[in-house]
């Protein structure tokens, strides 16, 4: 008799757990499109691309300029928020300004020599393309080394409490990979 009672109790428990899990699944809504709630559907993305393709070159440049201005605004807001969080002293301001300047990506005029037209790219041989790629990578590495130098100078000027806050902010920022691959203050 005890084994029958035990088996009934086990069966009822299993049904209770299964029923509870079904209730939880029913309460959760359908997942948003894509991995993120703000992600566009494939149709929306295609419509946006088609709209962009129909723009004139001047309209495209205006869109890009608008996008760049928005990104600059966002970067400045993040930098101001971080500076406010760190409560920088007047003595730390020059080092902070050097750090912010080092984190600013090169402007369009600074990269004018890097861009090639389709025809120029097609005319390059495989070794020339690789040499060009290596040269651009060296430039990127030099910019990263300058950023590291500015970061080390800033870090040395911060108090231990400020360092802790800075590390927390940068860890949160770098983990998102939204505006870039872990780029600290690139907007």
Residue frames as a rotation matrix with the C-alpha (Angstrom) as fourth column:
UNK 1
0.561 0.828 0.000 0.00
0.828 -0.561 0.000 0.00
0.000 0.000 -1.000 0.00
UNK 2
0.377 -0.493 -0.784 2.84
0.227 -0.771 0.595 2.34
-0.898 -0.402 -0.179 0.80
UNK 3
-0.666 -0.696 0.269 4.36
0.417 -0.048 0.908 1.98
-0.619 0.716 0.322 -2.67
UNK 4
-0.123 0.700 0.703 1.06
0.959 -0.100 0.267 2.81
0.257 0.707 -0.659 -4.40
UNK 5
0.772 0.400 -0.494 0.67
0.568 -0.784 0.252 5.89
-0.286 -0.475 -0.832 -2.22
UNK 6
-0.020 -0.894 -0.449 4.24
0.216 -0.442 0.871 6.91
-0.976 -0.079 0.202 -2.95
UNK 7
-0.680 -0.228 0.696 3.75
0.691 0.115 0.713 6.48
-0.243 0.967 0.079 -6.70
UNK 8
0.345 0.871 0.349 0.51
0.904 -0.409 0.128 8.53
0.254 0.272 -0.928 -6.65
UNK 9
0.682 -0.150 -0.716 2.26
0.341 -0.801 0.492 11.26
-0.648 -0.579 -0.495 -4.67
UNK 10
-0.439 -0.899 -0.012 5.18
0.314 -0.166 0.935 11.31
-0.842 0.406 0.355 -7.14
UNK 11
-0.444 0.343 0.828 2.79
0.890 0.059 0.453 11.46
0.106 0.938 -0.331 -10.12
UNK 12
0.662 0.743 -0.099 0.80
0.748 -0.649 0.139 14.32
0.039 -0.166 -0.985 -8.55
UNK 13
0.331 -0.644 -0.690 4.00
0.222 -0.657 0.720 16.22
-0.917 -0.392 -0.074 -7.82
UNK 14
-0.673 -0.598 0.436 5.21
0.523 0.032 0.852 15.77
-0.523 0.801 0.291 -11.42
UNK 15
-0.040 0.745 0.665 1.84
0.946 -0.187 0.266 16.97
0.323 0.640 -0.697 -12.77
UNK 16
0.747 0.306 -0.590 1.96
0.556 -0.775 0.302 19.97
-0.365 -0.553 -0.749 -10.43
UNK 17
-0.140 -0.889 -0.435 5.43
0.201 -0.456 0.867 20.96
-0.970 0.034 0.242 -11.61
UNK 18
-0.691 -0.078 0.719 4.48
0.710 0.113 0.695 20.48
-0.136 0.990 -0.023 -15.27
UNK 19
0.343 0.910 0.235 1.32
0.915 -0.379 0.135 22.57
0.212 0.168 -0.963 -14.79
UNK 20
0.593 -0.189 -0.783 3.25
0.349 -0.816 0.461 25.36
-0.726 -0.547 -0.418 -13.07
UNK 21
-0.517 -0.854 -0.056 5.85
0.281 -0.231 0.931 25.48
-0.808 0.466 0.360 -15.85
UNK 22
-0.397 0.467 0.790 3.11
0.902 0.037 0.431 25.66
0.172 0.883 -0.436 -18.50
UNK 23
0.673 0.677 -0.298 1.55
0.732 -0.669 0.132 28.58
-0.109 -0.307 -0.945 -16.65
UNK 24
0.179 -0.709 -0.683 4.87
0.178 -0.659 0.731 30.43
-0.968 -0.252 0.009 -16.57
UNK 25
-0.742 -0.467 0.482 5.43
0.514 0.067 0.855 29.84
-0.431 0.882 0.190 -20.29
UNK 26
0.026 0.845 0.534 1.95
0.975 -0.139 0.173 31.11
0.221 0.516 -0.827 -21.10
UNK 27
0.686 0.258 -0.680 2.60
0.531 -0.817 0.226 34.34
-0.498 -0.516 -0.697 -19.18
UNK 28
-0.317 -0.857 -0.407 5.76
0.194 -0.479 0.856 35.27
-0.928 0.193 0.318 -21.07
UNK 29
0.606 0.548 -0.576 5.04
-0.371 -0.446 -0.815 37.22
-0.704 0.707 -0.067 -24.23
UNK 30
0.846 -0.310 0.434 6.40
0.533 0.499 -0.683 36.41
-0.005 0.809 0.587 -27.63
UNK 31
-0.006 -0.923 -0.385 10.06
0.701 -0.278 0.657 37.34
-0.713 -0.266 0.648 -27.96
UNK 32
0.520 0.107 -0.848 10.87
-0.314 -0.899 -0.306 40.57
-0.795 0.425 -0.434 -29.73
UNK 33
0.983 -0.176 0.059 12.20
0.109 0.291 -0.951 40.43
0.150 0.941 0.305 -33.26
UNK 34
0.276 -0.958 0.077 15.93
-0.170 -0.127 -0.977 39.70
0.946 0.256 -0.198 -33.26
UNK 35
-0.245 -0.484 -0.840 18.13
0.734 0.473 -0.487 39.47
0.633 -0.736 0.240 -30.20
UNK 36
-0.924 -0.114 -0.365 17.23
0.329 -0.721 -0.609 42.91
-0.194 -0.683 0.704 -28.90
UNK 37
-0.073 0.982 -0.173 13.84
0.704 -0.072 -0.707 44.53
-0.707 -0.173 -0.686 -28.39
UNK 38
0.300 0.153 -0.942 14.76
-0.289 -0.926 -0.242 47.42
-0.909 0.345 -0.234 -30.68
UNK 39
-0.720 -0.640 0.266 16.04
0.029 0.356 0.934 45.24
-0.693 0.681 -0.238 -33.51
UNK 40
-0.137 0.642 -0.755 14.39
-0.910 -0.382 -0.159 45.62
-0.390 0.665 0.636 -36.91
UNK 41
0.480 0.341 0.808 12.75
0.041 0.911 -0.409 42.80
-0.876 0.230 0.423 -38.79
UNK 42
-0.445 -0.670 0.594 14.25
0.604 0.265 0.752 41.69
-0.661 0.693 0.286 -42.08
UNK 43
0.181 0.615 0.767 11.51
0.968 -0.250 -0.027 43.49
0.175 0.748 -0.641 -44.00
UNK 44
0.918 0.149 -0.367 12.07
0.267 -0.917 0.297 46.72
-0.292 -0.371 -0.882 -42.09
UNK 45
0.077 -0.981 -0.176 15.82
0.107 -0.167 0.980 46.51
-0.991 -0.095 0.092 -42.70
UNK 46
-0.432 -0.197 0.880 15.32
0.842 0.261 0.472 45.89
-0.323 0.945 0.054 -46.43
UNK 47
0.587 0.718 0.374 12.86
0.792 -0.605 -0.081 48.80
0.168 0.344 -0.924 -46.67
UNK 48
0.759 -0.366 -0.539 15.36
0.050 -0.793 0.608 51.09
-0.650 -0.488 -0.583 -44.96
UNK 49
-0.312 -0.914 0.259 18.14
0.341 0.147 0.929 50.00
-0.887 0.378 0.266 -47.32
UNK 50
-0.136 0.344 0.929 15.93
0.991 0.033 0.133 50.56
0.015 0.938 -0.345 -50.36
UNK 51
0.875 0.465 -0.133 15.03
0.477 -0.875 0.083 54.02
-0.078 -0.136 -0.988 -49.05
UNK 52
0.367 -0.828 -0.424 18.73
-0.015 -0.461 0.887 54.82
-0.930 -0.319 -0.182 -48.60
UNK 53
-0.421 -0.540 0.729 19.59
0.674 0.352 0.650 53.58
-0.607 0.765 0.215 -52.11
UNK 54
0.255 0.647 0.719 17.01
0.951 -0.300 -0.068 55.97
0.172 0.701 -0.692 -53.58
UNK 55
0.687 -0.048 -0.725 18.65
0.316 -0.879 0.358 59.03
-0.654 -0.475 -0.589 -52.00
UNK 56
0.842 -0.476 0.254 20.76
0.043 -0.411 -0.911 61.40
0.537 0.778 -0.326 -54.05
UNK 57
-0.019 -0.934 -0.357 24.45
0.734 0.230 -0.639 61.72
0.679 -0.274 0.681 -53.10
UNK 58
-0.557 -0.154 0.816 23.71
-0.252 -0.905 -0.343 65.08
0.791 -0.397 0.465 -51.43
UNK 59
0.472 0.808 0.352 20.90
-0.666 0.065 0.743 63.56
0.578 -0.586 0.569 -49.39
UNK 60
0.668 -0.317 -0.674 23.18
0.465 0.884 0.046 60.68
0.581 -0.344 0.738 -48.35
UNK 61
-0.445 -0.882 0.154 25.86
0.460 -0.372 -0.806 63.13
0.769 -0.288 0.571 -47.26
UNK 62
-0.247 0.444 0.861 23.26
-0.657 -0.730 0.189 65.06
0.713 -0.519 0.472 -45.24
UNK 63
0.804 0.552 -0.222 22.12
-0.257 0.659 0.707 61.80
0.536 -0.512 0.671 -43.58
UNK 64
0.274 -0.797 -0.538 25.70
0.728 0.538 -0.426 60.87
0.629 -0.275 0.727 -42.76
UNK 65
-0.588 -0.484 0.648 26.37
0.027 -0.813 -0.582 64.35
0.809 -0.325 0.491 -41.37
UNK 66
0.242 0.780 0.577 23.25
-0.732 -0.243 0.636 64.10
0.636 -0.577 0.512 -39.22
UNK 67
0.829 0.023 -0.558 24.36
0.207 0.915 0.346 60.67
0.519 -0.402 0.754 -37.98
UNK 68
-0.162 -0.976 -0.144 27.88
0.663 0.001 -0.748 61.93
0.731 -0.217 0.647 -37.18
UNK 69
-0.438 0.053 0.898 26.49
-0.420 -0.895 -0.152 64.93
0.795 -0.443 0.414 -35.30
UNK 70
0.657 0.740 0.144 24.23
-0.526 0.312 0.791 62.67
0.541 -0.595 0.594 -33.25
UNK 71
0.608 -0.503 -0.614 27.16
0.584 0.808 -0.083 60.38
0.538 -0.308 0.785 -32.41
UNK 72
-0.467 -0.799 0.379 29.34
0.333 -0.556 -0.762 63.34
0.819 -0.229 0.526 -31.40
UNK 73
-0.042 0.573 0.818 26.55
-0.702 -0.600 0.384 64.60
0.711 -0.558 0.428 -29.18
UNK 74
0.877 0.385 -0.287 26.18
-0.127 0.762 0.635 61.18
0.463 -0.521 0.717 -27.54
UNK 75
0.174 -0.905 -0.388 29.94
0.720 0.385 -0.577 60.91
0.672 -0.179 0.719 -27.01
UNK 76
-0.539 -0.368 0.758 30.11
-0.109 -0.861 -0.496 64.37
0.835 -0.350 0.424 -25.43
UNK 77
0.389 0.766 0.512 27.21
-0.703 -0.112 0.702 63.50
0.595 -0.633 0.495 -23.11
UNK 78
0.825 -0.131 -0.550 28.92
0.329 0.902 0.279 60.26
0.460 -0.411 0.787 -21.99
UNK 79
-0.209 -0.978 0.021 32.19
0.625 -0.150 -0.767 62.07
0.753 -0.147 0.642 -21.42
UNK 80
-0.341 0.161 0.926 30.47
-0.495 -0.869 -0.031 64.81
0.799 -0.469 0.376 -19.41
UNK 81
0.740 0.669 0.067 28.64
-0.447 0.414 0.793 62.21
0.503 -0.617 0.606 -17.33
UNK 82
0.539 -0.623 -0.568 31.87
0.665 0.728 -0.168 60.33
0.518 -0.286 0.806 -16.63
UNK 83
-0.477 -0.732 0.487 33.70
0.278 -0.651 -0.706 63.56
0.834 -0.201 0.514 -15.71
UNK 84
0.040 0.602 0.797 30.84
-0.720 -0.536 0.441 64.45
0.692 -0.592 0.413 -13.37
UNK 85
0.885 0.293 -0.362 30.89
-0.032 0.814 0.581 60.98
0.465 -0.502 0.729 -11.80
UNK 86
0.192 -0.913 -0.360 34.65
0.772 0.367 -0.519 61.16
0.606 -0.178 0.775 -11.25
UNK 87
0.959 0.181 -0.218 34.42
0.276 -0.776 0.568 64.64
-0.067 -0.604 -0.794 -9.66
UNK 88
0.238 -0.929 0.283 37.68
0.877 0.080 -0.474 65.73
0.418 0.361 0.834 -11.24
UNK 89
0.373 -0.236 -0.897 39.75
0.565 -0.709 0.421 68.38
-0.736 -0.664 -0.132 -9.53
UNK 90
0.902 -0.070 -0.426 41.11
-0.323 -0.764 -0.558 71.39
-0.287 0.641 -0.712 -11.44
UNK 91
-0.060 -0.998 0.032 44.57
-0.781 0.067 0.621 69.77
-0.622 0.012 -0.783 -11.32
UNK 92
-0.379 -0.025 0.925 43.18
0.230 0.966 0.120 66.66
-0.896 0.258 -0.360 -13.08
UNK 93
0.583 0.756 -0.298 41.42
-0.066 -0.322 -0.944 68.61
-0.810 0.570 -0.138 -15.86
UNK 94
0.139 -0.554 -0.821 44.40
-0.947 -0.317 0.054 68.87
-0.290 0.769 -0.569 -18.27
UNK 95
-0.850 -0.442 0.286 45.01
-0.377 0.891 0.255 65.11
-0.368 0.109 -0.924 -18.09
UNK 96
-0.135 0.899 0.416 41.27
0.303 0.438 -0.847 64.50
-0.943 0.011 -0.332 -18.59
UNK 97
0.581 0.347 -0.736 41.22
-0.482 -0.582 -0.655 66.76
-0.656 0.735 -0.171 -21.65
UNK 98
-0.376 -0.789 -0.486 44.23
-0.910 0.216 0.354 64.92
-0.175 0.575 -0.799 -23.12
UNK 99
-0.770 0.161 0.617 42.45
0.045 0.979 -0.199 61.61
-0.636 -0.125 -0.761 -22.52
UNK 100
0.298 0.954 -0.016 39.24
0.153 -0.064 -0.986 62.83
-0.942 0.292 -0.165 -24.18
UNK 101
0.365 -0.230 -0.902 41.23
-0.829 -0.521 -0.203 64.18
-0.424 0.822 -0.381 -27.15
UNK 102
-0.711 -0.702 -0.037 43.01
-0.653 0.641 0.404 60.84
-0.260 0.311 -0.914 -27.57
UNK 103
-0.545 0.580 0.606 39.67
0.285 0.807 -0.517 58.99
-0.789 -0.109 -0.605 -27.64
UNK 104
0.349 0.670 -0.655 38.32
-0.428 -0.508 -0.748 61.12
-0.834 0.541 0.109 -30.48
UNK 105
0.304 -0.224 0.926 38.46
0.675 0.736 -0.043 59.18
-0.672 0.638 0.375 -33.75
UNK 106
-0.753 -0.643 -0.137 40.25
0.342 -0.561 0.754 60.75
-0.562 0.521 0.643 -36.72
UNK 107
0.118 0.807 -0.579 38.13
-0.245 -0.541 -0.805 63.16
-0.962 0.236 0.134 -38.74
UNK 108
0.798 0.332 0.503 37.29
0.351 0.422 -0.836 62.72
-0.490 0.843 0.221 -42.39
UNK 109
0.862 -0.486 -0.141 40.05
-0.460 -0.635 -0.621 65.08
0.212 0.600 -0.771 -43.57
UNK 110
0.095 -0.861 0.500 42.68
-0.881 0.161 0.445 63.16
-0.464 -0.482 -0.743 -41.63
UNK 111
-0.100 -0.058 0.993 41.73
0.076 0.995 0.066 59.96
-0.992 0.082 -0.095 -43.45
UNK 112
0.603 0.434 -0.670 41.42
-0.549 -0.383 -0.743 61.48
-0.579 0.816 0.007 -46.92
UNK 113
-0.159 -0.772 -0.615 44.52
-0.987 0.141 0.079 59.70
0.026 0.620 -0.785 -48.22
UNK 114
-0.685 -0.134 0.716 43.27
-0.360 0.917 -0.173 56.28
-0.633 -0.377 -0.677 -47.09
UNK 115
0.274 0.910 0.311 40.12
-0.052 0.337 -0.940 56.02
-0.960 0.241 0.140 -49.22
UNK 116
-0.874 -0.481 -0.072 40.45
-0.132 0.092 0.987 54.62
-0.468 0.872 -0.144 -52.70
UNK 117
-0.021 0.858 -0.513 37.88
-0.970 -0.142 -0.197 54.56
-0.242 0.493 0.836 -55.47
UNK 118
0.679 0.353 0.644 36.58
-0.228 0.935 -0.272 51.24
-0.698 0.038 0.715 -56.76
UNK 119
0.928 -0.346 -0.135 38.78
-0.091 0.141 -0.986 51.58
0.360 0.927 0.100 -59.82
UNK 120
0.122 -0.930 0.347 41.89
-0.856 -0.276 -0.437 52.25
0.502 -0.243 -0.830 -57.73
UNK 121
0.092 -0.027 0.995 41.13
-0.770 0.631 0.088 49.25
-0.631 -0.775 0.037 -55.47
UNK 122
0.895 0.313 0.317 40.57
-0.053 0.782 -0.621 47.00
-0.442 0.540 0.717 -58.50
UNK 123
0.733 -0.661 -0.160 43.93
-0.350 -0.165 -0.922 48.08
0.583 0.732 -0.352 -59.96
UNK 124
0.144 -0.709 0.690 45.85
-0.984 -0.029 0.175 46.97
-0.105 -0.704 -0.702 -56.85
UNK 125
-0.130 -0.271 -0.954 47.64
-0.355 0.911 -0.210 43.64
0.926 0.312 -0.215 -56.90
UNK 126
0.702 0.410 -0.582 47.26
0.304 0.567 0.766 41.19
0.644 -0.714 0.273 -54.01
UNK 127
-0.140 -0.797 -0.588 50.63
0.961 0.034 -0.275 42.16
0.239 -0.603 0.761 -52.45
UNK 128
-0.758 -0.109 0.643 49.75
0.104 -0.994 -0.046 45.86
0.644 0.032 0.765 -52.79
UNK 129
0.284 0.934 0.217 46.40
-0.246 -0.148 0.958 45.30
0.927 -0.326 0.187 -51.06
UNK 130
0.603 -0.101 -0.791 48.10
0.681 0.582 0.445 43.45
0.415 -0.807 0.420 -48.22
UNK 131
-0.545 -0.838 -0.033 50.79
0.771 -0.484 -0.414 46.14
0.331 -0.251 0.910 -47.86
UNK 132
-0.475 0.471 0.744 48.07
-0.214 -0.881 0.421 48.77
0.854 0.041 0.519 -47.73
UNK 133
0.608 0.736 -0.296 46.17
0.045 0.341 0.939 46.78
0.792 -0.584 0.175 -45.12
UNK 134
0.195 -0.638 -0.744 49.30
0.945 0.327 -0.032 46.43
0.264 -0.697 0.667 -42.98
UNK 135
-0.750 -0.488 0.447 50.02
0.405 -0.873 -0.273 50.17
0.523 -0.024 0.852 -43.24
UNK 136
-0.039 0.820 0.571 46.48
-0.388 -0.539 0.748 51.04
0.921 -0.192 0.339 -42.10
UNK 137
0.691 0.261 -0.674 46.77
0.418 0.617 0.667 48.53
0.590 -0.742 0.317 -39.24
UNK 138
-0.323 -0.881 -0.346 50.02
0.891 -0.159 -0.425 50.21
0.320 -0.446 0.836 -38.14
UNK 139
-0.647 0.164 0.745 48.22
-0.120 -0.986 0.114 53.57
0.753 -0.016 0.658 -38.10
UNK 140
0.481 0.877 0.000 45.44
-0.223 0.122 0.967 52.08
0.848 -0.465 0.254 -35.97
UNK 141
0.412 -0.414 -0.811 48.01
0.810 0.574 0.119 50.58
0.416 -0.707 0.572 -33.62
UNK 142
-0.688 -0.688 0.232 49.75
0.536 -0.697 -0.476 53.96
0.489 -0.203 0.848 -33.27
UNK 143
-0.231 0.690 0.686 46.40
-0.445 -0.702 0.556 55.59
0.865 -0.177 0.469 -32.39
UNK 144
0.716 0.505 -0.483 45.69
0.131 0.582 0.802 52.86
0.686 -0.637 0.351 -29.83
UNK 145
-0.054 -0.824 -0.565 49.14
0.921 0.177 -0.347 53.33
0.385 -0.539 0.749 -28.27
UNK 146
-0.745 -0.140 0.652 48.49
0.019 -0.982 -0.189 57.09
0.666 -0.128 0.735 -28.00
UNK 147
0.295 0.925 0.241 45.16
-0.419 -0.101 0.902 56.29
0.859 -0.367 0.358 -26.30
UNK 148
0.566 -0.151 -0.810 46.89
0.623 0.722 0.301 53.92
0.539 -0.675 0.503 -23.90
UNK 149
-0.558 -0.830 -0.009 49.46
0.676 -0.448 -0.586 56.59
0.482 -0.333 0.811 -23.03
UNK 150
-0.515 0.449 0.730 46.71
-0.417 -0.875 0.244 59.14
0.749 -0.178 0.638 -22.33
UNK 151
0.586 0.754 -0.298 44.75
-0.146 0.460 0.876 56.56
0.797 -0.470 0.379 -20.32
UNK 152
0.167 -0.614 -0.771 47.83
0.853 0.483 -0.200 55.73
0.495 -0.624 0.605 -18.22
UNK 153
-0.795 -0.446 0.410 48.42
0.244 -0.855 -0.458 59.44
0.555 -0.264 0.789 -17.55
UNK 154
-0.065 0.865 0.497 44.79
-0.586 -0.436 0.683 59.92
0.808 -0.247 0.535 -16.52
UNK 155
0.625 0.335 -0.705 44.79
0.219 0.792 0.570 56.78
0.750 -0.510 0.422 -14.40
UNK 156
-0.296 -0.832 -0.468 47.94
0.805 0.046 -0.591 57.91
0.514 -0.552 0.657 -12.57
UNK 157
-0.813 -0.007 0.583 46.28
-0.144 -0.967 -0.212 61.27
0.565 -0.256 0.785 -11.77
UNK 158
0.193 0.981 0.032 43.11
-0.359 0.040 0.933 59.69
0.913 -0.192 0.360 -10.34
UNK 159
-0.322 -0.173 0.931 42.58
-0.946 0.101 -0.309 58.86
-0.040 -0.980 -0.196 -6.69
UNK 160
-0.992 -0.067 0.107 41.87
-0.070 0.997 -0.026 55.21
-0.105 -0.033 -0.994 -5.75
UNK 161
-0.271 0.962 0.036 38.13
0.205 0.094 -0.974 56.01
-0.941 -0.257 -0.223 -5.42
UNK 162
0.237 0.311 -0.921 38.09
-0.743 -0.553 -0.378 57.68
-0.626 0.773 0.100 -8.83
UNK 163
-0.704 -0.547 -0.453 39.96
-0.709 0.564 0.423 54.72
0.024 0.619 -0.785 -10.35
UNK 164
-0.810 0.457 0.368 37.33
0.252 0.838 -0.485 52.36
-0.530 -0.299 -0.793 -8.97
UNK 165
0.176 0.911 -0.372 34.51
-0.049 -0.369 -0.928 54.48
-0.983 0.182 -0.020 -10.45
UNK 166
-0.027 -0.275 -0.961 36.34
-0.935 -0.334 0.122 54.80
-0.355 0.901 -0.248 -13.76
UNK 167
-0.929 -0.369 -0.036 36.89
-0.363 0.884 0.293 51.04
-0.077 0.285 -0.955 -13.99
UNK 168
-0.468 0.835 0.290 33.23
0.359 0.480 -0.801 50.34
-0.808 -0.270 -0.524 -13.20
UNK 169
0.325 0.602 -0.730 32.05
-0.399 -0.612 -0.682 52.80
-0.857 0.513 0.041 -15.85
UNK 170
-0.232 -0.514 -0.826 34.42
-0.964 0.010 0.265 51.47
-0.128 0.858 -0.498 -18.51
UNK 171
-0.939 -0.061 0.339 33.59
-0.073 0.997 -0.023 47.86
-0.336 -0.046 -0.941 -17.71
UNK 172
-0.042 0.995 0.088 29.88
0.270 0.096 -0.958 48.59
-0.962 -0.017 -0.273 -18.17
UNK 173
0.381 0.153 -0.912 30.56
-0.669 -0.635 -0.386 50.54
-0.638 0.757 -0.139 -21.37
UNK 174
-0.498 -0.712 -0.494 32.90
-0.858 0.324 0.398 47.98
-0.123 0.623 -0.773 -22.90
UNK 175
-0.772 0.191 0.607 30.60
0.004 0.955 -0.296 45.03
-0.636 -0.225 -0.738 -22.21
UNK 176
0.199 0.966 -0.168 27.77
-0.197 -0.128 -0.972 46.28
-0.960 0.227 0.165 -24.39
UNK 177
-0.704 -0.536 0.465 29.59
0.383 0.265 0.885 46.22
-0.598 0.801 0.019 -27.72
UNK 178
0.371 0.922 0.106 26.87
0.648 -0.176 -0.741 48.47
-0.665 0.344 -0.663 -29.08
UNK 179
0.871 -0.011 -0.490 28.76
-0.260 -0.858 -0.444 51.35
-0.416 0.514 -0.750 -30.58
UNK 180
0.294 -0.837 -0.462 31.88
-0.789 0.061 -0.612 49.35
0.540 0.544 -0.643 -31.32
UNK 181
0.526 -0.130 -0.841 33.86
0.237 0.972 -0.002 46.41
0.817 -0.198 0.542 -30.21
UNK 182
0.500 -0.269 -0.823 34.59
0.866 0.162 0.474 47.43
0.006 -0.950 0.313 -26.65
UNK 183
-0.313 -0.612 0.726 35.78
0.563 -0.736 -0.377 50.88
0.765 0.291 0.575 -27.59
UNK 184
-0.611 -0.002 -0.791 35.89
0.785 -0.125 -0.606 52.94
-0.098 -0.992 0.078 -24.48
UNK 185
-0.207 0.548 -0.811 34.54
0.277 -0.762 -0.586 56.33
-0.938 -0.346 0.007 -25.32
UNK 186
-0.998 -0.056 -0.023 33.90
-0.010 -0.216 0.976 56.09
-0.060 0.975 0.215 -29.00
UNK 187
-0.416 0.908 -0.052 30.40
-0.275 -0.180 -0.944 57.12
-0.867 -0.379 0.325 -29.74
